[in-house]
Amino acid sequence: MRLILELILPALLIVCALAVTFSKRLLVSVVIYTSFSIIMSVIWVLLESPDLAITEAAVGAGVSGLLLIYTLKKIHALKGTSDE
Amino acid sequence: MSKMAKIKKEKQTAWQRFCAWVNGDTADRPLMPADPPAPRKTKTDKNKKQKTVSSRKEGIELNRFGSIYRICAVLIGVAVVTVLMVTVLQLPLFGSPDNPAVNEVVERYVEKGLEETGAVNMVAGMILDYRAFDTFGESSVLFLAVTCVTMLLMRDKNNTSKDEDLLTAREHVIEGYEEDIILTKIARLLIPCALVYGIYVVLNGHISPGGGFSGGTIMGSALILFAVSFGMIRMSRFFTYATFKKVTSCALLVYAASKAYSFFTGANHLESHIPLGTPGAILSSGLILILDICVGIVVACTMYGFYALFTKGEL
């Protein structure tokens, strides 16, 4: 089980990293980026560093995704915010 | 004669054209396609014709450089990836005992860490006792970052127009009576849990995984959730720019003062007068708890400050 996880999760990381660059919409890129962080935090748990896992989940998946979305809103790159 | 001169003018060297392309110097082409410039009135048809011809030529040139750029990007990317892969192949195996990273420093941390710092969580003992000065630098970097964002995005009289003021006033009015029921109900459930969990992670930083940074981020996201669901007006009842300034600078100063004290007493083989307590209890491990709380406060305020400045431009 653990071996399968250790094989699948890095592959998912690579898929996420490629998908971030190839997705056309910026909001989709941000969402994929946060999922990248969540996968990374699971990998940190598997590598036995729970401190990093908590920080990665809180910063990578929580706050930085939120800040990126608000940056997109600020520069009017989201749908529905361009006509301000 | 004039034709010849024009041709000469257009026949710049490839390097000059490349420089112009890199600098974004594309004549009168607008940078942002969203706001096209007002159409210029041309006096004669001749001028118009020349303009379209020149712009078409420019487009072809840009396309040519575009393909070169793409090929270069792929080549550079492949080169960098190969260099990195070769380097990774030559790294020693993960976790093998003869790695250069396994030396007397790590041995000291592992063997004497609990005894010297009193922290059960070895990571907390490392980052907040042996290397507390680094953590102080990190907190200061966060503080500096939020200061820079404040300088760039803070609203004041000098960088807002009347229209923008009207817009924000209207948004405030909308915020006043329009509440998203799903968001507020879930926020009421989630915010206390998130805050308590953040405080738990901060206070147990020296016992269990976690610490100032992660706990502070959890508390900060709880604050952000509050601001999102209940609006900035309710947020400003207990968290304003003044409290933000006071709380963060006080936390940083307390960190600096307590760590300076510990340097004078604990470092350089001097006897430390701070009791370490029994490992595993909350009130143990000397200064680590205080430093954790300081870092947590700084990080929570910084995260919320980023959010507030990015959305409204005010705290």
Interface residues (C-beta under 8 A of the other chain):
Chain A: S49 P50 D51 A53 I54 T55 A58 V59 G62 V63 L66 L67 Y70 T71 K73 K74 S82 E84
Chain B: A34 N121 V123 A124 L167 V201 P209 G210 G211 F213 S214 T217 I218 G220 S221 I224 M303 F306 Y307 F310 T311
